[in-house]
């Protein structure tokens, strides 16, 4: 009985010790897992350490640093719409001007405007290139529909989410790298050679950062606004086309045929003139020689008259 109690107490003692060790290991492991490894960016006062740190920093390209693998919560889409509006030719210019004026009353930007007046048989024509906030697109389309008949309306969409996310990541990495380089320049222990290298790298990083910032602005302009192309065409009646178009075509064709004939005649005359200098004298000599030959033959054939 005594031996059994001693064995039981020994087993309990070992179990408590084992459990304590396990708990201690879990606590230590959890603390280590939660503790982040710091990334030092300070520069040592030692010149050799400073030089090695600068070399390591300059060898790393900040653009290749991964900013994260999480997908963007929102999508960045480039939306383009194109409208073809048919309006009376006499009111086409006023319709274009009216749409431009309406664009100024909403969040709309006019990129380009073009109006071509009627010249001869060419019908008037107009076009507009706009960038509109998504909330004002329906208002603009409704107003354009009042200026004429919308004969065509197409919409194109392009996803630029990947481009925006990558550009934002590059801007963030370049900004952090630039700030680190500026801090390195402020350290009093950096040598002159290291200062030159840091300054050159800083200018390179700043140029890349400016380029990425400009690219991000272009992406924001494309994704935050809707590009709308409006083409205005003059309305043409069936009667006018069927009655006068054949006559106009016939007149144009007859004038073209007449001009081609005159051109051929002028070309032929100009081509013959140099040959007349040779043909006319040569023909005159040939005619004269032929007449002499005929006279000689006529004198030889005529018989002598008998004496009386």
C-alpha positions as CSV (number, residue, x, y, z in Angstrom):
1,X,0.0,0.0,0.0
2,X,2.8,2.4,0.9
3,X,4.6,1.6,-2.4
4,X,1.4,2.3,-4.3
5,X,1.1,5.7,-2.7
6,X,4.7,6.6,-3.4
7,X,4.3,5.6,-7.1
8,X,1.2,7.7,-7.4
9,X,2.8,10.7,-5.8
10,X,5.8,10.3,-8.1
11,X,3.6,10.1,-11.2
12,X,1.7,13.2,-10.1
13,X,4.9,15.1,-9.5
14,X,6.2,14.2,-13.0
15,X,2.9,15.1,-14.6
16,X,2.9,18.5,-12.9
17,X,6.5,19.1,-14.0
18,X,5.7,18.1,-17.6
19,X,2.6,20.2,-17.7
20,X,4.6,23.2,-16.4
21,X,7.3,22.8,-19.0
22,X,4.7,22.5,-21.8
23,X,2.9,25.7,-20.6
24,X,6.2,27.5,-20.3
25,X,7.1,26.5,-23.8
26,X,3.8,27.6,-25.2
27,X,4.1,31.0,-23.5
28,X,7.6,31.5,-24.8
29,X,6.7,30.4,-28.3
30,X,3.6,32.7,-28.4
31,X,5.7,35.6,-27.2
32,X,8.2,35.0,-29.9
33,X,5.6,34.6,-32.5
34,X,4.0,37.9,-31.6
35,X,7.3,39.7,-31.4
36,X,8.1,41.3,-34.7
37,X,11.7,41.4,-35.9
38,X,12.6,45.1,-36.2
39,X,14.1,46.4,-39.4
40,X,16.7,48.9,-38.6
41,X,17.3,51.8,-40.8
42,X,19.8,53.7,-38.5
43,X,23.3,54.3,-39.7
44,X,26.2,53.4,-37.4
45,X,28.8,55.9,-36.5
46,X,31.4,53.5,-37.7
47,X,32.6,54.3,-41.2
48,X,32.9,50.7,-42.3
49,X,29.4,49.9,-41.1
50,X,28.1,53.0,-42.7
51,X,29.6,52.1,-46.1
52,X,28.3,48.5,-46.0
53,X,24.8,49.7,-45.0
54,X,24.8,52.3,-47.9
55,X,26.0,49.7,-50.4
56,X,23.3,47.3,-49.3
57,X,20.6,50.0,-49.5
58,X,21.7,51.1,-52.9
59,X,21.7,47.6,-54.2
60,X,18.1,47.0,-53.4
61,X,15.5,48.3,-55.9
62,X,12.4,49.5,-54.0
63,X,10.1,48.8,-56.9
64,X,10.7,45.0,-56.5
65,X,9.5,45.1,-52.9
66,X,6.1,43.4,-52.5
67,X,3.6,45.8,-50.9
68,X,1.1,43.0,-50.2
69,X,-0.9,40.2,-51.7
70,X,-4.4,41.4,-50.6
71,X,-6.8,42.2,-53.4
72,X,-8.2,45.7,-53.7
73,X,-11.7,46.0,-52.2
74,X,-13.0,48.1,-55.1
75,X,-12.4,47.7,-58.8
76,X,-11.0,50.5,-61.0
77,X,-12.8,50.5,-64.3
78,X,-12.3,52.6,-67.4
79,X,-15.7,53.3,-69.0
80,X,-16.0,54.7,-72.5
81,X,-19.3,55.6,-74.2
82,X,-19.9,56.7,-77.7
83,X,-23.1,58.4,-79.0
84,X,-24.1,59.2,-82.6
85,X,-26.7,62.0,-82.7
86,X,-28.7,62.8,-85.9
87,X,-29.9,66.4,-85.9
88,X,-31.2,68.9,-88.6
89,X,-28.2,70.4,-90.4
90,X,-29.3,74.0,-89.8
91,X,-29.3,73.4,-86.0
92,X,-26.3,71.2,-85.7
93,X,-23.9,73.9,-84.7
94,X,-26.3,75.2,-82.1
95,X,-26.8,71.6,-80.7
96,X,-23.0,71.2,-80.2
97,X,-22.8,74.6,-78.5
98,X,-25.8,73.7,-76.3
99,X,-24.1,70.5,-75.1
100,X,-20.9,72.3,-74.3
101,X,-22.8,74.9,-72.3
102,X,-24.7,72.1,-70.4
103,X,-21.3,70.4,-69.7
104,X,-20.3,73.5,-67.7
105,X,-23.3,73.1,-65.4
106,X,-22.3,69.6,-64.2
107,X,-19.1,67.9,-63.3
108,X,-18.0,67.6,-66.9
109,X,-14.8,68.5,-68.7
110,X,-14.6,69.3,-72.5
111,X,-11.5,67.6,-74.0
112,X,-12.1,68.6,-77.6
113,X,-14.8,70.2,-79.8
114,X,-15.1,70.2,-83.6
115,X,-17.7,71.8,-85.9
116,X,-17.6,71.5,-89.7
117,X,-20.0,73.8,-91.7
118,X,-21.7,72.7,-94.9
119,X,-19.5,73.2,-97.9
120,X,-21.0,72.3,-101.3
121,X,-22.4,68.8,-101.2
122,X,-20.6,68.0,-97.9
123,X,-23.1,67.9,-95.0
124,X,-22.3,69.7,-91.7
125,X,-20.7,67.6,-89.0
126,X,-19.6,68.0,-85.3
127,X,-18.0,66.0,-82.5
128,X,-17.3,66.4,-78.8
129,X,-15.0,64.6,-76.5
130,X,-16.0,64.8,-72.8
131,X,-15.0,63.4,-69.4
132,X,-17.9,63.2,-67.0
133,X,-18.3,62.1,-63.4
134,X,-20.3,58.9,-63.2
135,X,-23.1,60.5,-61.3
136,X,-23.8,63.0,-64.1
137,X,-23.6,60.7,-67.1
138,X,-27.3,60.0,-67.2
139,X,-28.1,63.8,-67.0
140,X,-25.7,64.4,-69.9
141,X,-27.1,61.6,-72.1
142,X,-30.7,62.8,-71.4
143,X,-29.8,66.3,-72.5
144,X,-28.0,65.1,-75.6
145,X,-31.2,63.2,-76.5
146,X,-33.1,66.4,-76.6
147,X,-30.8,67.9,-79.3
148,X,-31.6,65.2,-81.8
149,X,-32.1,61.5,-82.3
150,X,-29.6,59.2,-80.7
151,X,-28.9,56.7,-83.6
152,X,-26.1,54.8,-81.8
153,X,-25.0,54.4,-78.2
154,X,-22.1,52.0,-77.3
155,X,-20.3,51.4,-74.0
156,X,-16.9,49.9,-73.5
157,X,-15.4,48.9,-70.1
158,X,-11.8,48.0,-69.3
159,X,-10.5,46.8,-65.9
160,X,-7.5,48.8,-64.6
161,X,-7.5,47.5,-61.0
162,X,-4.2,45.7,-61.4
163,X,-2.5,48.8,-62.8
164,X,-3.8,51.0,-60.0
165,X,-2.8,48.6,-57.2
166,X,0.7,48.1,-58.7
167,X,1.2,51.8,-59.2
168,X,0.1,52.6,-55.6
169,X,2.6,49.9,-54.3
170,X,5.4,51.4,-56.3
171,X,4.6,54.9,-55.1
172,X,4.6,53.7,-51.5
173,X,7.9,51.8,-51.8
174,X,9.6,54.6,-53.6
175,X,8.4,57.1,-51.0
176,X,9.7,55.1,-48.1
177,X,13.0,54.5,-49.9
178,X,13.4,58.2,-50.7
179,X,12.7,59.1,-47.0
180,X,15.3,56.6,-45.9
181,X,17.8,58.1,-48.2
182,X,17.1,61.6,-46.9
183,X,17.6,60.4,-43.4
184,X,21.0,58.9,-44.4
185,X,22.0,62.3,-45.9
186,X,21.3,63.9,-42.5
187,X,23.7,61.7,-40.6
188,X,26.9,63.4,-39.7
189,X,29.0,60.3,-39.8
190,X,28.5,59.6,-43.6
191,X,31.6,60.1,-45.7
192,X,31.8,62.3,-48.8
193,X,31.9,59.4,-51.1
194,X,28.8,57.9,-49.5
195,X,27.0,61.3,-49.7
196,X,27.6,61.4,-53.4
197,X,26.3,57.9,-53.9
198,X,23.3,58.6,-51.8
199,X,22.5,61.9,-53.6
200,X,22.7,60.2,-57.0
201,X,20.4,57.4,-55.9
202,X,18.1,59.9,-54.3
203,X,17.7,61.8,-57.6
204,X,17.1,58.6,-59.4
205,X,14.4,57.5,-57.0
206,X,12.8,60.9,-57.0
207,X,12.6,60.9,-60.8
208,X,10.9,57.4,-60.7
209,X,8.6,58.6,-58.0
210,X,7.5,61.6,-60.1
211,X,6.9,59.3,-63.1
212,X,4.8,56.9,-61.1
213,X,2.8,59.8,-59.5
214,X,2.0,61.2,-62.9
215,X,0.9,57.8,-64.1
216,X,-1.3,57.5,-61.1
217,X,-3.0,60.8,-61.9
218,X,-3.7,59.6,-65.4
219,X,-5.2,56.4,-64.1
220,X,-7.3,58.4,-61.6
221,X,-8.5,60.6,-64.5
222,X,-9.5,57.5,-66.5
223,X,-11.1,55.5,-63.7
224,X,-12.8,58.3,-61.8
225,X,-14.5,59.8,-64.9
226,X,-16.4,58.4,-67.9
227,X,-15.1,59.2,-71.3
228,X,-17.9,60.2,-73.7
229,X,-17.5,60.7,-77.4
230,X,-20.5,62.4,-79.2
231,X,-20.7,62.6,-83.0
232,X,-23.3,64.9,-84.5
233,X,-24.5,64.1,-88.0
234,X,-26.8,66.2,-90.2
235,X,-30.2,64.7,-91.0
236,X,-30.8,64.2,-94.7
237,X,-34.3,63.7,-96.2
238,X,-35.0,60.9,-98.7
239,X,-36.6,63.2,-101.2
240,X,-33.6,65.5,-101.5
241,X,-31.2,62.5,-101.9
242,X,-33.3,60.8,-104.6
243,X,-34.1,63.9,-106.6
244,X,-30.8,65.8,-106.7
245,X,-28.1,63.3,-106.1
246,X,-28.2,61.6,-109.5
247,X,-28.1,65.0,-111.3
248,X,-25.2,66.2,-109.2
249,X,-23.4,62.9,-109.8
250,X,-24.0,63.2,-113.6
251,X,-22.7,66.8,-113.7
252,X,-19.6,65.8,-111.8
253,X,-18.9,62.8,-114.1
254,X,-19.5,64.9,-117.2
255,X,-17.1,67.6,-116.1
256,X,-14.5,64.9,-115.2
257,X,-14.9,63.3,-118.7
258,X,-14.5,66.7,-120.4
259,X,-11.4,67.5,-118.5
260,X,-9.9,64.1,-119.2
261,X,-10.6,64.5,-123.0
262,X,-9.0,68.0,-123.1
263,X,-6.0,66.7,-121.3
264,X,-5.6,63.8,-123.8
265,X,-5.9,66.2,-126.7
266,X,-3.3,68.6,-125.3
267,X,-0.9,65.8,-124.6
268,X,-1.3,64.5,-128.2
269,X,-0.7,67.9,-129.7
270,X,2.4,68.5,-127.6
271,X,3.7,65.1,-128.5
272,X,3.2,65.7,-132.3
273,X,4.8,69.2,-132.5
274,X,8.5,68.1,-132.4
275,X,7.8,65.6,-135.2
276,X,6.4,68.2,-137.5
277,X,9.8,69.8,-137.8
278,X,11.0,66.6,-139.4
279,X,7.8,65.3,-141.2
280,X,6.9,68.6,-143.0
281,X,10.3,69.2,-144.8
282,X,10.8,65.5,-145.5
283,X,7.3,65.2,-147.0
284,X,8.0,68.3,-149.2
285,X,11.2,66.8,-150.6
286,X,9.6,63.5,-151.2
287,X,6.8,65.1,-153.2
288,X,9.2,67.2,-155.3
289,X,11.4,64.2,-156.0
290,X,8.4,62.2,-157.0
291,X,7.3,64.9,-159.5
292,X,10.7,64.9,-161.1
293,X,10.7,61.2,-161.6
294,X,7.2,61.4,-163.2
295,X,8.3,64.1,-165.6
296,X,11.4,62.1,-166.6
297,X,9.2,59.0,-167.2
298,X,6.7,61.0,-169.2
299,X,9.4,62.4,-171.5
300,X,10.9,59.0,-172.2
301,X,7.6,57.4,-173.0
302,X,6.3,60.1,-175.4
303,X,7.1,59.1,-179.2
304,X,8.7,61.5,-181.7
305,X,6.3,63.0,-184.2
306,X,7.0,62.0,-188.0
307,X,8.3,64.8,-190.3
308,X,5.7,66.4,-192.7
